[in-house]
Amino acid sequence: MTRLSPGAALRRAAGGLATAGLLAAGPLAVGAPAQAAGPVLTLGGPAGTAVHPYPESGFPRKSSLGLTVDNPVQDGDGDGYVGEVTYSLDLSGIAGIADASVAEDTGADCEITGATAVCRDHGVRPGLSLVADFDLAAAEGSKDGARGTIVVTGSADGVTFTPFSTEVTIGGPDLVMKRLPFEQALQPGDVQPAPITFTNRGTTAADGVLLTLMYSRGLEIPERYANCEYSGEGPQEGSAWSTALCSVEGSYEPGVTYTLAVPLSVEATERAYDDTFVYRIDEDSASGRTAQRAGAPFTRGTGPELALKKVTAPARSVDLEPRDNQQEVDFRTENTADFLATGGKATGSAGETVTAEVGFRNEGPAWISRIRSGEPVATVDFTVPEGAEVTGKPDSCQGVTAAGTYREEQLGAPRYVCDTSMTVRDGAETGIPFDLRITEVVPDAAGTVTVRNTRLAGPGLPFDPEPANNTAHLVLNAGDASENTGGTSDGTTGTGGTGGSSGGDTPGPTPGTSGTPGPSSASGSTGTTGSAPARTGGPLASAGSVALLVSGASAVALTAGGVLYATTRRRAPQG
């Protein structure tokens, strides 16, 4: 399988990428910080790169080396460094070991002369950015196990660069995960064995292995092994994912296949609907475990130890082909989720501005997700009551015409469509606050609130068995006869400019991800007089948004530098 280079991954990341998981090939290394009066920029890349040995026939296979620079200036503090920059690679340390060339898709202005590579650029933007991609191939006559070092430096007026070095090794382990024949159409409560199996197809043994198991909210691994640690535990957690990291000691030899001594179990819980199970194998190391944890809290298991055994018989290094270390499977569980629209009441005089909240809640039992595509689960469609004008709205809501078509001016629209995030947890309640100026007191003025499919042409929710409660009402200046606001429950009454139902889903962050959940809504907002500013915020909050993450159609790059990226695509609003 062809690896996508770190450079290609960073370019795909520009503008909207979320780090989607902890399933990386290995940690990134960076240079040590230096003391300097001017700005200090840090060069980095993979701590080590393994290269396939020189073949007996044919052309040598290439490995990718991506180099980065980190400018600690924050986005809001300026444009970073805006001068000419030169990056130099000293390749003399890999002479006779590996040959370097500029990658075809690097997009950088680089040239190699003798044992030196020079890349030139203008400016360094804030944060982490790509310097260049290089290809490495074993030199003719090189020996398996040979090692050398590439040293990277930088120069620019008034700037200090911390140097960086990466070790290049000929040969190494190549841990290849076997794909398991799971049954993918499930019922809640179904349990399947997962006899995790992998082969070392490399040239050297792996000194211990790290098994990473990542499973979405509707799945569970019942066993809790003593040599595993677990994050995202329990339905009370905000994460869409749980992760298990299992360290298994031993020497895992080239040409040998290993499997679990006792298969672990994968269970579809009562919450299951669309779910994913990811299983990955890497050579174990303290730095690798730290990178996989990504700062998230983990709890050690208390059961027996997870162990491996040989299936076939036949120096520590970096995996030759990290892309084949991982497998994943998608499950569809026969289940339902009842999305119930929520409206409310608000009272105000002509000229007053009140804050009212509309939304929905997931009565379950299933959680609903679109973690493969990153698309919204549903849309909240809100028609503004007569005699009111919207003066403030969340950024995640689009103002449209009464017919649901595009509208340039966003405030004062007769109708709003608000996409949810890509995950909606079971039990989650999402509130969407709007600031409404009362232009005319119309008794019992009712606006419609509908939770529907994202496309108006097919508004039904395929997982929802109770479409009757998908609509509710927001009532302004209700009389005694207007008690029911829709759905299956009354909205919260409001007086003196107070309106909207309380409560919003408040997810916690997902471990190992840089995908940012949308903000939770305010509870029991209080109306104000005068105009209200537009509200800020991302997609509607509901359950730890995480875009997956893996190979193939999900457009993901697993890089030797150790970062797993996935694209979160923002759709144009659908009326």
C-alpha positions as CSV (number, residue, x, y, z in Angstrom):
1,M,0.0,0.0,0.0
2,T,1.4,3.4,-1.0
3,R,1.8,5.8,1.9
4,L,0.6,9.4,1.7
5,S,3.5,11.7,2.6
6,P,3.4,14.0,5.6
7,G,3.5,16.9,3.2
8,A,0.4,15.7,1.4
9,A,-1.3,15.2,4.8
10,L,-0.5,18.7,5.9
11,R,-1.7,20.1,2.6
12,R,-5.0,18.2,3.0
13,A,-5.2,19.5,6.5
14,A,-5.1,23.2,5.4
15,G,-8.4,24.9,6.1
16,G,-10.4,22.3,8.0
17,L,-8.7,19.2,9.1
18,A,-9.3,17.5,12.4
19,T,-6.9,15.1,14.0
20,A,-9.1,12.1,14.2
21,G,-7.6,9.5,16.2
22,L,-4.5,8.2,18.1
23,L,-3.7,5.6,15.5
24,A,-0.4,7.0,14.3
25,A,2.7,5.3,13.0
26,G,5.0,6.9,15.6
27,P,5.7,10.1,17.4
28,L,7.0,13.3,15.8
29,A,10.4,14.5,17.0
30,V,11.4,18.1,17.3
31,G,14.6,19.9,18.0
32,A,15.4,21.1,21.5
33,P,14.4,24.7,22.3
34,A,17.1,27.4,22.2
35,Q,17.5,30.7,24.1
36,A,17.5,33.7,21.7
37,A,16.4,37.3,21.7
38,G,14.5,37.0,18.5
39,P,11.8,34.5,17.4
40,V,12.7,30.9,17.9
41,L,11.3,28.4,15.3
42,T,11.5,24.7,15.8
43,L,12.3,22.3,13.1
44,G,10.9,18.8,13.3
45,G,9.8,15.5,11.6
46,P,9.8,11.8,12.4
47,A,12.3,10.7,15.0
48,G,13.3,7.8,12.7
49,T,12.6,6.5,9.2
50,A,12.9,2.9,8.1
51,V,13.9,2.2,4.5
52,H,13.4,-1.1,2.7
53,P,16.7,-3.0,2.0
54,Y,18.2,-2.7,-1.5
55,P,16.5,-5.4,-3.6
56,E,18.2,-8.2,-5.4
57,S,16.4,-7.1,-8.6
58,G,14.3,-4.2,-9.6
59,F,14.3,-0.7,-8.2
60,P,14.6,0.1,-4.5
61,R,11.4,1.0,-2.7
62,K,11.1,4.6,-1.4
63,S,10.1,5.8,2.1
64,S,8.8,9.3,2.8
65,L,10.5,11.8,5.0
66,G,8.5,15.0,5.8
67,L,10.1,17.9,7.6
68,T,8.2,20.6,9.4
69,V,8.7,24.0,11.1
70,D,6.8,25.3,14.1
71,N,6.3,29.0,14.7
72,P,4.9,29.5,18.2
73,V,3.3,32.8,17.3
74,Q,-0.4,32.5,17.7
75,D,-2.8,33.2,14.8
76,G,-4.2,36.3,16.6
77,D,-0.8,37.7,17.3
78,G,0.3,38.4,13.7
79,D,1.3,36.9,10.4
80,G,4.3,35.0,11.7
81,Y,7.7,35.6,10.1
82,V,7.7,37.4,6.8
83,G,11.2,37.2,5.4
84,E,13.3,34.9,3.2
85,V,14.0,31.5,4.8
86,T,16.6,28.8,3.9
87,Y,16.5,25.2,5.2
88,S,19.5,23.0,4.8
89,L,19.8,19.2,5.1
90,D,23.2,17.6,5.8
91,L,23.0,14.3,4.1
92,S,26.6,13.2,4.7
93,G,25.5,11.0,7.6
94,I,23.5,8.7,5.3
95,A,26.2,8.4,2.5
96,G,26.4,4.8,1.3
97,I,23.3,4.0,3.4
98,A,20.4,5.8,1.7
99,D,19.9,8.1,-1.2
100,A,17.6,11.1,-0.8
101,S,15.6,12.9,-3.5
102,V,13.0,15.7,-3.5
103,A,9.5,14.2,-3.5
104,E,7.5,14.9,-6.7
105,D,4.5,16.3,-4.8
106,T,6.4,18.3,-2.2
107,G,5.6,21.7,-3.7
108,A,8.7,23.1,-2.1
109,D,11.6,24.9,-3.8
110,C,14.3,22.4,-3.0
111,E,17.6,21.3,-4.6
112,I,20.1,18.6,-3.8
113,T,23.8,19.2,-4.5
114,G,26.2,16.5,-3.4
115,A,25.6,15.8,0.3
116,T,23.5,18.9,0.9
117,A,19.8,19.7,0.2
118,V,18.7,23.3,0.3
119,C,15.0,24.5,0.4
120,R,14.0,28.1,0.1
121,D,10.8,29.8,1.1
122,H,9.3,33.1,2.0
123,G,7.8,33.5,5.5
124,V,6.8,31.1,8.2
125,R,3.1,31.3,9.2
126,P,2.0,30.7,12.8
127,G,1.8,27.2,14.0
128,L,3.1,23.9,12.5
129,S,3.7,24.0,8.7
130,L,5.4,21.8,6.1
131,V,9.0,22.5,5.0
132,A,9.3,19.8,2.3
133,D,8.9,16.2,1.5
134,F,11.8,13.9,0.6
135,D,12.0,10.4,-0.7
136,L,14.6,8.0,0.8
137,A,15.7,4.7,-0.8
138,A,18.4,2.3,0.2
139,A,21.8,2.9,-1.4
140,E,23.2,0.1,-3.6
141,G,25.6,-1.9,-1.4
142,S,24.0,-0.8,1.9
143,K,23.6,-3.5,4.6
144,D,20.5,-4.4,6.5
145,G,20.6,-2.7,9.9
146,A,22.8,0.2,8.7
147,R,22.0,3.5,10.3
148,G,22.7,7.1,9.5
149,T,21.6,10.6,10.5
150,I,20.2,13.6,8.6
151,V,20.7,17.0,10.3
152,V,18.3,19.8,9.4
153,T,19.1,23.5,10.1
154,G,17.4,26.8,9.1
155,S,18.5,30.4,8.7
156,A,16.7,33.7,8.3
157,D,17.4,37.3,9.4
158,G,16.7,37.8,13.1
159,V,15.4,34.3,13.6
160,T,16.9,31.4,15.6
161,F,16.1,27.8,14.4
162,T,16.5,24.8,16.6
163,P,18.2,22.1,14.6
164,F,16.6,18.8,14.1
165,S,18.0,15.3,13.3
166,T,16.3,12.1,12.2
167,E,17.8,8.6,12.1
168,V,17.5,6.6,8.9
169,T,17.7,2.8,9.2
170,I,17.9,0.1,6.5
171,G,15.4,-2.6,7.3
172,G,13.2,-3.0,10.4
173,P,10.0,-4.7,11.5
174,D,7.0,-4.5,9.3
175,L,3.9,-5.3,11.4
176,V,0.9,-6.1,9.2
177,M,-2.5,-6.4,10.8
178,K,-4.8,-9.2,9.4
179,R,-8.4,-8.2,8.5
180,L,-10.9,-10.1,10.6
181,P,-14.2,-11.5,9.0
182,F,-16.6,-9.7,11.3
183,E,-20.4,-9.9,10.8
184,Q,-21.3,-6.3,10.1
185,A,-25.1,-6.4,10.3
186,L,-25.9,-6.6,14.0
187,Q,-28.6,-6.6,16.7
188,P,-28.2,-4.8,20.0
189,G,-26.5,-7.3,22.4
190,D,-24.6,-9.2,19.7
191,V,-21.1,-10.1,20.8
192,Q,-18.3,-11.2,18.3
193,P,-14.9,-12.6,19.0
194,A,-12.0,-10.5,17.7
195,P,-8.9,-12.8,17.4
196,I,-6.5,-10.0,16.6
197,T,-3.7,-11.4,14.3
198,F,-0.6,-9.8,12.8
199,T,2.5,-10.8,10.9
200,N,6.0,-9.3,11.1
201,R,7.0,-9.1,7.4
202,G,10.1,-7.0,8.1
203,T,13.7,-7.8,8.4
204,T,14.2,-7.4,12.2
205,A,12.2,-8.3,15.3
206,A,9.9,-5.9,17.0
207,D,10.8,-5.4,20.7
208,G,7.3,-5.6,22.3
209,V,4.1,-4.5,20.6
210,L,1.4,-1.9,21.3
211,L,-2.1,-2.9,20.3
212,T,-4.5,0.1,19.9
213,L,-8.2,-0.6,19.9
214,M,-10.5,2.3,19.1
215,Y,-14.3,1.8,19.1
216,S,-17.2,4.2,18.7
217,R,-19.9,4.9,21.3
218,G,-22.3,2.1,20.3
219,L,-19.6,-0.6,20.8
220,E,-18.0,-2.1,23.9
221,I,-15.0,-4.4,24.7
222,P,-16.2,-6.1,27.9
223,E,-12.8,-7.4,28.9
224,R,-10.5,-5.2,31.0
225,Y,-6.9,-6.5,30.7
226,A,-4.2,-5.8,33.3
227,N,-1.7,-4.8,30.6
228,C,-4.2,-2.4,28.9
229,E,-5.3,1.1,29.7
230,Y,-8.6,2.6,28.7
231,S,-10.0,6.0,28.0
232,G,-13.4,7.4,27.2
233,E,-15.1,5.0,29.6
234,G,-18.8,4.9,30.1
235,P,-21.9,6.6,28.7
236,Q,-21.3,9.6,31.0
237,E,-18.2,10.6,29.0
238,G,-18.6,13.2,26.2
239,S,-16.4,11.3,23.7
240,A,-17.7,9.6,20.6
241,W,-14.8,7.1,21.0
242,S,-13.2,4.8,23.6
243,T,-9.6,3.7,23.2
244,A,-7.7,0.8,24.7
245,L,-3.9,0.7,24.6
246,C,-2.4,-2.7,25.3
247,S,1.4,-3.3,25.7
248,V,2.6,-6.8,25.2
249,E,6.2,-7.6,26.0
250,G,8.3,-10.0,23.9
251,S,10.4,-10.3,20.7
252,Y,8.2,-10.6,17.6
253,E,10.3,-12.1,14.9
254,P,10.4,-11.5,11.2
255,G,8.3,-14.0,9.2
256,V,6.2,-15.0,12.1
257,T,2.4,-14.5,12.6
258,Y,1.0,-13.9,16.1
259,T,-2.5,-13.9,17.4
260,L,-4.2,-13.4,20.8
261,A,-4.0,-16.3,23.1
262,V,-7.7,-15.7,23.9
263,P,-9.8,-13.6,21.5
264,L,-11.2,-10.4,22.9
265,S,-14.9,-9.5,22.4
266,V,-16.6,-6.7,20.5
267,E,-20.2,-6.1,21.7
268,A,-23.0,-4.0,20.0
269,T,-24.6,-2.2,23.0
270,E,-28.2,-0.9,23.2
271,R,-26.9,2.4,21.9
272,A,-25.4,1.0,18.7
273,Y,-26.5,2.1,15.2
274,D,-23.6,3.1,12.8
275,D,-20.3,2.2,14.5
276,T,-16.7,1.6,13.7
277,F,-14.0,-0.6,15.3
278,V,-10.3,0.2,14.5
279,Y,-7.5,-2.2,15.5
280,R,-3.8,-1.3,15.0
281,I,-0.4,-2.8,15.9
282,D,2.9,-1.0,16.4
283,E,6.2,-1.7,18.0
284,D,5.9,-0.7,21.6
285,S,7.8,2.3,23.1
286,A,7.2,4.7,25.9
287,S,7.2,7.6,23.5
288,G,4.7,5.8,21.3
289,R,2.3,5.2,24.2
290,T,2.6,8.9,25.2
291,A,1.8,10.0,21.7
292,Q,-1.3,7.6,21.6
293,R,-2.6,9.0,24.9
294,A,-2.4,12.5,23.6
295,G,-2.9,13.9,27.1
296,A,-6.2,12.0,27.7
297,P,-6.8,10.2,31.0
298,F,-6.5,6.5,30.9
299,T,-7.4,3.8,33.5
300,R,-5.5,0.5,33.9
301,G,-7.5,-2.7,33.6
302,T,-7.7,-5.1,36.5
303,G,-8.4,-8.4,34.7
304,P,-5.9,-11.0,33.4
305,E,-3.2,-10.0,31.0
306,L,-3.8,-10.0,27.3
307,A,-1.2,-12.3,25.7
308,L,-0.1,-13.3,22.2
309,K,1.0,-16.6,20.8
310,K,2.8,-17.7,17.6
311,V,0.7,-19.0,14.7
312,T,3.7,-19.7,12.3
313,A,7.4,-20.0,13.1
314,P,10.3,-18.9,11.0
315,A,17.2,-4.6,17.0
316,R,14.6,-2.4,17.4
317,S,13.7,0.0,14.5
318,V,10.9,1.8,12.8
319,D,8.1,0.1,10.9
320,L,8.8,-0.2,7.2
321,E,5.2,0.1,6.1
322,P,3.0,1.9,8.8
323,R,0.0,2.0,6.5
324,D,-0.6,-1.8,6.8
325,N,-0.5,-1.8,10.6
326,Q,-4.2,-0.9,10.9
327,Q,-7.6,-2.4,10.0
328,E,-11.1,-1.1,10.6
329,V,-14.6,-2.4,10.2
330,D,-18.0,-0.6,10.1
331,F,-21.0,-2.1,11.8
332,R,-24.7,-1.3,11.2
333,T,-26.9,-2.4,14.2
334,E,-30.7,-2.7,13.7
335,N,-31.8,0.0,16.1
336,T,-33.7,3.3,16.3
337,A,-33.4,6.8,17.8
338,D,-36.3,9.0,18.5
339,F,-35.5,12.6,17.7
340,L,-38.0,14.9,19.5
341,A,-38.3,18.5,18.5
342,T,-38.5,21.1,21.3
343,G,-40.1,24.5,21.1
344,G,-40.9,27.0,23.8
345,K,-42.7,30.2,24.8
346,A,-41.5,33.8,25.1
347,T,-43.3,37.0,26.0
348,G,-42.4,40.5,25.1
349,S,-43.8,44.0,24.2
350,A,-43.4,45.7,20.9
351,G,-39.8,46.8,20.4
352,E,-38.4,44.4,23.0
353,T,-35.9,41.7,22.1
354,V,-36.3,38.3,23.7
355,T,-34.1,35.3,23.6
356,A,-35.8,32.1,22.8
357,E,-34.4,28.6,22.4
358,V,-35.5,25.8,20.0
359,G,-34.0,22.5,19.3
360,F,-34.4,18.8,19.8
361,R,-33.4,15.8,22.0
362,N,-32.5,12.3,21.2
363,E,-34.7,9.9,23.2
364,G,-32.6,7.0,22.1
365,P,-32.0,4.2,22.5
366,A,-29.3,4.6,19.8
367,W,-26.7,7.3,19.3
368,I,-26.5,8.5,15.7
369,S,-23.3,9.4,13.9
370,R,-21.7,10.1,10.6
371,I,-18.1,9.7,11.7
372,R,-17.0,8.3,8.3
373,S,-18.3,11.2,6.2
374,G,-18.2,14.0,8.8
375,E,-21.6,15.2,7.6
376,P,-24.4,16.4,9.9
377,V,-26.8,13.9,11.3
378,A,-29.9,16.1,11.0
379,T,-31.1,19.7,10.5
380,V,-33.3,21.8,12.7
381,D,-35.6,23.8,10.5
382,F,-37.1,26.9,12.3
383,T,-39.8,29.2,10.9
384,V,-39.9,32.6,12.7
385,P,-43.2,33.5,14.4
386,E,-45.3,36.3,12.9
387,G,-44.6,39.7,14.4
388,A,-40.9,38.9,15.2
389,E,-37.6,39.5,13.5
390,V,-34.3,37.6,14.2
391,T,-31.6,40.0,15.4
392,G,-29.1,37.4,16.7
393,K,-28.4,33.7,15.7
394,P,-25.8,31.0,16.1
395,D,-23.2,31.0,13.2
396,S,-24.2,27.4,12.6
397,C,-27.7,28.5,11.4
398,Q,-28.3,29.8,7.9
399,G,-31.1,32.3,7.1
400,V,-33.1,31.2,4.1
401,T,-36.3,32.4,2.3
402,A,-39.7,31.1,3.4
403,A,-39.4,28.5,0.6
404,G,-36.0,27.4,2.0
405,T,-33.8,28.9,-0.8
406,Y,-30.6,30.9,-0.6
407,R,-30.8,34.4,1.1
408,E,-28.0,36.9,1.2
409,E,-29.0,38.8,4.3
410,Q,-28.8,36.5,7.3
411,L,-30.6,38.5,10.0
412,G,-34.3,39.2,9.6
413,A,-34.9,36.0,7.6
414,P,-38.3,34.3,7.8
415,R,-36.7,30.8,8.2
416,Y,-33.5,29.3,9.5
417,V,-31.8,25.9,9.0
418,C,-29.3,24.7,11.5
419,D,-27.2,21.6,10.9
420,T,-26.2,19.3,13.8
421,S,-22.8,18.0,14.3
422,M,-21.7,14.6,12.9
423,T,-22.7,12.8,16.2
424,V,-25.8,13.0,18.4
425,R,-25.5,11.0,21.6
426,D,-28.3,9.1,23.1
427,G,-30.0,11.3,25.7
428,A,-28.4,14.5,24.3
429,E,-30.6,17.6,24.2
430,T,-29.5,20.5,21.9
431,G,-30.8,24.0,22.3
432,I,-30.4,26.7,19.7
433,P,-30.8,30.3,20.9
434,F,-32.3,33.1,18.7
435,D,-32.6,36.7,19.6
436,L,-36.1,37.9,18.4
437,R,-37.2,41.5,18.3
438,I,-40.9,41.9,18.7
439,T,-42.0,44.1,15.8
440,E,-45.7,43.6,16.5
441,V,-47.5,41.9,19.4
442,V,-49.4,39.0,17.7
443,P,-51.2,36.9,20.4
444,D,-50.3,33.2,20.1
445,A,-47.9,33.8,17.2
446,A,-46.4,30.3,16.5
447,G,-43.2,29.5,14.7
448,T,-42.6,25.9,13.6
449,V,-39.5,23.9,14.8
450,T,-38.8,20.7,12.8
451,V,-35.9,18.3,13.2
452,R,-35.5,16.6,9.8
453,N,-33.1,15.0,7.4
454,T,-30.4,17.4,6.0
455,R,-32.0,17.4,2.6
456,L,-35.5,18.9,2.3
457,A,-36.4,16.7,-0.7
458,G,-36.3,13.7,1.7
459,P,-37.1,15.2,5.2
460,G,-37.7,11.9,7.0
461,L,-35.1,10.6,9.5
462,P,-34.5,6.9,8.5
463,F,-33.6,5.9,12.1
464,D,-36.6,7.6,13.7
465,P,-39.7,5.5,14.3
466,E,-41.8,8.4,15.7
467,P,-42.0,11.1,13.0
468,A,-45.1,12.7,14.7
469,N,-42.9,14.3,17.4
470,N,-40.3,15.7,15.0
471,T,-42.2,19.0,15.0
472,A,-42.8,21.5,17.8
473,H,-43.7,25.2,18.1
474,L,-42.2,28.4,19.5
475,V,-45.0,30.6,20.6
476,L,-44.7,34.3,21.3
477,N,-47.1,36.1,23.6
478,A,-49.2,33.0,24.3
479,G,-52.7,33.2,25.6
480,D,-54.3,30.7,28.1
481,A,-55.5,28.5,25.2
482,S,-52.0,28.0,23.8
483,E,-50.5,25.4,26.2
484,N,-48.8,22.9,23.9
485,T,-45.7,23.9,22.0
486,G,-45.4,20.6,20.1
487,G,-43.3,17.5,20.3
488,T,-44.4,15.4,23.3
489,S,-43.8,18.0,26.0
490,D,-44.7,21.6,26.6
491,G,-42.1,24.3,26.1
492,T,-40.8,26.3,28.9
493,T,-42.8,29.5,29.5
494,G,-41.0,32.8,29.6
495,T,-42.0,36.1,31.1
496,G,-40.4,39.5,31.0
497,G,-38.3,38.7,28.0
498,T,-37.2,35.3,29.1
499,G,-37.8,32.4,26.7
500,G,-36.6,29.1,25.4
501,S,-36.2,25.7,27.0
502,S,-33.2,25.1,29.1
503,G,-30.5,22.5,28.6
504,G,-28.0,21.9,25.9
505,D,-25.7,19.0,25.1
506,T,-22.3,19.7,26.7
507,P,-19.9,17.2,25.4
508,G,-16.3,16.8,26.5
509,P,-13.4,16.7,24.1
510,T,-12.6,13.5,22.3
511,P,-9.3,12.0,23.4
512,G,-6.7,12.0,20.7
513,T,-8.4,14.3,18.3
514,S,-8.1,17.8,17.3
515,G,-11.6,17.9,15.9
516,T,-13.5,20.6,17.8
517,P,-17.1,19.9,18.9
518,G,-19.6,22.8,18.4
519,P,-20.4,24.9,21.4
520,S,-23.2,23.9,23.7
521,S,-26.1,26.3,23.8
522,A,-26.9,28.5,26.7
523,S,-29.5,27.5,29.2
524,G,-32.5,29.7,30.1
525,S,-31.2,32.7,28.3
526,T,-32.6,36.0,29.4
527,G,-34.1,38.5,26.8
528,T,-32.7,41.9,26.4
529,T,-34.0,45.2,25.0
530,G,-32.6,46.7,21.9
531,S,-30.6,44.9,19.1
532,A,-28.6,41.8,19.8
533,P,-25.3,41.0,18.2
534,A,-25.0,37.9,16.0
535,R,-24.0,34.8,18.0
536,T,-20.8,33.0,17.4
537,G,-20.1,29.3,17.4
538,G,-19.6,26.3,15.2
539,P,-21.8,23.3,14.3
540,L,-24.5,22.5,16.8
541,A,-23.1,20.7,19.8
542,S,-24.0,17.1,20.4
543,A,-21.7,14.5,21.6
544,G,-18.0,15.0,20.9
545,S,-17.6,15.5,17.1
546,V,-15.0,13.4,15.6
547,A,-14.4,12.8,12.0
548,L,-13.0,9.3,11.2
549,L,-10.1,8.9,10.5
550,V,-8.9,5.8,8.6
551,S,-7.9,4.6,5.2
552,G,-9.5,4.4,1.8
553,A,-12.7,6.3,1.2
554,S,-12.4,8.4,4.3
555,A,-9.5,10.3,2.8
556,V,-7.0,9.9,5.6
557,A,-3.2,10.1,5.7
558,L,-1.4,7.9,8.1
559,T,2.2,9.3,8.1
560,A,5.5,8.0,9.3
561,G,5.7,11.2,11.2
562,G,3.0,10.0,13.5
563,V,-0.2,12.0,12.8
564,L,-3.5,10.7,11.5
565,Y,-5.5,13.3,9.6
566,A,-9.1,13.3,8.4
567,T,-11.0,15.9,6.4
568,T,-14.1,17.4,8.0
569,R,-16.2,18.7,5.1
570,R,-18.6,21.6,5.7
571,R,-21.6,21.2,3.4
572,A,-23.5,24.1,1.8
573,P,-26.8,24.6,3.5
574,Q,-29.7,22.6,2.2
575,G,-33.1,24.3,2.4
